[in-house]
Amino acid sequence: MKKLELKNESYQYIEKSFREWLDILGYAESTVYNLPNHIRELFYYLEQHNINHITELDNYIIKDYYSMLKQRSNDRKGGGLSNGSLNKHLQSLYKFSDYLRQSGRLVLPVLNIDWENDDTNEIETLTPTDIQQLYKATYGYNENTKWEPFNARDRAMLSVFYSCGLRRNEGYHLDLNDIDFDRQILHVRKGKANKERFVPFNKVNSKYLQEYVYDSRPKIVLDKRNNAFFISQKGNRMNAQSMAIRLKLLQQRTDDLQLQEKNVRLHVLRHSIATHLLQNGMPLEKISKFLGHNSLESTQVYTHLIQEQNG
């Protein structure tokens, strides 16, 4: 929906405060941007119904608002909002309710609005052969030129997002001192909701990471005091969007036409390692800890995925 202009200054302030709260908790950049935008639409609805203070908000109003969302048109695509879009609004409402409670502004009962069935939100994964093809694509491309350090960086990127299963935002925040080569442990300091965890990596990935850190990274970093792990072509911390683009370039460099047609994203690498670990017999509890999930329920989706693949 087009950006709505709020007249109520207190709503403007709360929207900004909600955004800062999400950022402090370590949510992904996309979440920090999108969730407050959805809440702005709630505030606009409140203004239109002469509800001018946050303390007037209750679950009945929120449910009426959500019913309105289910009726309103999709400005970009026409028709109504998809179930996936409605679930994003629901996510915003639930998280905003947490914010109101934790900030002491308002304590609301649990919303108890059911999530919509989202058939488009299927988990996508790559095969082990696909992963090998992506690693292979980092070799033999502009070798022995100024681009070779970036190829080494790309191998390190695959090791971090596939072999270590990091989320996009976790990889972005990764620093040099988060890698312990002696113990073969990667320290995730900025996990989802600011949770920390330690992720092991094997000898093969240790080799890729060390080649990048000791041989290639010094050639591309602009300021030697810069502690960022992933360095861009400009010599600074590499942003998440650039990582995603780089992964797409690797995909297109492969000579596998089927792989080139797949929706390869950083999070697909994370889904892939979870699926491969489960297929190789790792207990669900260990995979859940490895991925940094808050509950076992989040990890069980991979069990269903494998059952579907085998069915």
N, C-alpha and C positions, 0 to 999 in steps of 0.2 A: 504494500500500500504506500502511496506517496507520503512523504514526511508531513506529519500533522503538526500544526503550530498550537502550542498550549498557551493559554492566557494566564492560567493560575500559576503564580510564582512558586508556591509551595510544592506543586506537582513537578515543576521544572527542577526544583532543588532535590526532591526525592528521587527523580529519575537519575540525576547526576550521582547522587549518593549511592544508589543501587548499583550503578556501573562501577563506581570505585570499590564497592564491597566485593563484587565479583572479581575484579582485578586483583585485589589484595588476597583473595582466597586462591588465586592461581589458576582461574579458569582460562580456557583457550581464548585467543584474541577474537575469534568469530563469535564465541559465546558472550564475551564482554560487550561486543558491539550489538548483537542481535537481540538478546533478551530485553535490555532496556527499551529498544525500539518497539517491541511488542507491548511492553508495559505502558509506553506512551499512548498507544492506541486505547488501552484501558482508561487512562487518565482523560483522554479526549471524550470517551464515552461518558465518564463521570461528569465532565463539564457540560456536556449536552443535556444531562439529566439533573442539572443544578445540584450536584453533590460536590461540594467545594472544599471538603476537608477530609483527610485520609481516615480520621476516626469515624467517619460516617460509613466507611466501607464495611460490608459484611459478606458472608458466603452467598446469601440470596442474590445480592447485586452481582457478584462475580459469576454466578450461574446464569443469571439473565444476560450478562455480557457475553458469556461463552455461547449461549443459545443464539445471540445475535451474530456472532462470528460464523456459526454453522450455516447462517442464512445469507451472509453477505457475499458479494461477488469477488472474484479474483481479478484485480485490476490489470495484471500483466497477461494472464493466460485466458481470461474469460471463464465463465462458469463459476462454480463455487470453489471454496478452498478445499484442497486435497486433504485426505486424512493425515498425511505427513505434515502438512502445514498446520493443521489443527493441533497435532501433537506438539509442535514447536511452541505454539501459543500456550498450550497446557503446561509445558515445561517451564515457561516463563512465569505463569501464574503460581505454580507450586514453589518455584525458587523465590519469587517475590514475597510469598507468604512467609518463607523461612527468613528472608531479610527483615521483614516487618517485625517478626518476633524477636530476632536476635538484636535488632537495633533498638528495641523497646518502644517502637512507635505504635504497634498494634498486635494483639494476640488473637489470631483467627483459629477456629476449629479446623480440623483436617478437611480439605475440600471434598474428597471422595468423588471426583469426577473421573469416570472411566476413560482410559486411553482409547483412541480410535484404532481400529485395525488398519495397519499400514503395510499393504502387500508390496509396496515399492521399496520398503526399507530392508531388502534382503541383504544378508551378509555376503560380500564378494571376497573370494580368495584366489590365490595363485597356486599353481602346482610347484613341487620342488624343482621340476625341470624349468619352469618359468623363472624361478629365482636364480638358477644357474645361468640362464640366458642373460639376465640383467647384470650379473657379475661379469660375465663374458664381454658384455657391451662396454665395460670400462677399460678393456684392453684393446690394443691395436687401433686406437683412434688418436691421431696426432701424437703418436709416441715420440719420445726424444725431442719434444718441443716444449714451449712454455705452458702447454695445456696438460702435460702429464701430472703435475701436482694436483690439478682439479680432478683428474681421473682417479687418483689415489683418494682424494676427498670423497668422491662418489662411492668408492668401495667402502669407506668408513661409514658413509651415510646408510648404505644397505645393511651394514653390520649393526648399526644402532637401531634402525627402524624395523628391520626384519628379525635379525638374530637376537636382539635384546628387547624387541617388542615395544619400543617407546611410542608414546603418543606424539603427535605433531608438535604440540606446545612444549612437551618435555625435551624433545630433541633441540628445539630452538633455544631453550634456556641452558643447555648443557655447556659446562665449562671444562677447561683442561684438567683442573684439579678434582673433577668428578670421576676420573678414570684411574683406577688402581691396577696397574699392570702386574704387580707382584702377587696380588690376591685374585686377579682376574675378575674384578668387581666394578660395576658401574653404579655410581650413586645418583639416583634421581632425587634432586632436592625440590624441584618444582612440579610435583605430581598434581593430579586432579584434586581439587579442594585442598591444595597445599600439603598433601600427604607425601612423605618421603618413603623411599624403598631402595633396596640394593638388588641389582640384577647381575647375575653371573654371565660371563662370556667365555667361549672355549679358545683353544690355542690358535685355531685358524683365524678367528675374528680378532684375537689379540695381535696376530701378525698384520692384518689389514689396518688395525687402529694404530699400531706402532709405526708402520710405514708412513702413514699420514702425519702423525704427530711429530715424528723426529726427522723425517726426510722431506716431506712436501709442505706441511703447514708453514714452516719458517720462511719458505720462498714466496708465500702469497700474503702473509699477514702484514698489515701496514705499520701498526704500532706493536712492538715486541712486548709491551706491557698488557696488551689485549688478551684477556683470559678466555674469550669465547672459543668453543671447540670448533664449530663449523665457520669457516671464513669464506666470504664471498669474493667474486672477481675484483671488487673494489677494495679488498683488504680489510673489511670490517666484519662484524657478526653477520652471518648469513640469515636472512629472514625466512620464515616458514614457506612463504609463497615461492621464493626462489628454489627452495628444496623440492617443492612439489613440481615445479617446472623442469628442474634437472632430472627428476625421476621420469617424467614424460619423455624427455630427450633420450634417456637410456632405453626406454621402451621402444622408441621408434628406430633406434640403432640396431636392435636385434633383427635377425633374419627370419624370425618366427611370425608368420602372418596371423596366426591365431592369437598370439600374445599381443600383437600390435592392435588387435581389435578389442582387447579387454580394457576395463575401466581401472587402470593402475593408478592408485593413490597411495600416499604415505600410510593412511590408516588400513588400507588393504594389505600392506606388508605386515602390520600388527595382527590382523585377522588371520593371515596366512600362517604365521609362526604358531599362533594358538592352536589352529587346526592341525598343523603338522606334529606338534608336541603331543596332542591328544591321540592322534593316529599312531604315534610311536609308543604309546602306553604310559605317558606321564599322568599321575593322578590329578584329578580336577582341582583339588585343593592347592597343589603346588603351582598349577597354571594360573589359578586365581591370584595367588601371591606374586607370581612372576609378573603378571599384567598390572598389578596394583588395583584390582577390583575391590569395591567396598563390600560386596557380598558374593556368595557362591552362585546366586541366581544369574548374575551378569555373565558368568563363565559358562553356565549350563547351556547357553544358546549354541555353543560350538558342538555340544553333544547332539543336539537336534539336527544341526547342519550335517554332521557326519552320517547320522541315521538316514537323512534325506538322500545324501550322495550314494549311500550303499543300498538304499531302497530302490 
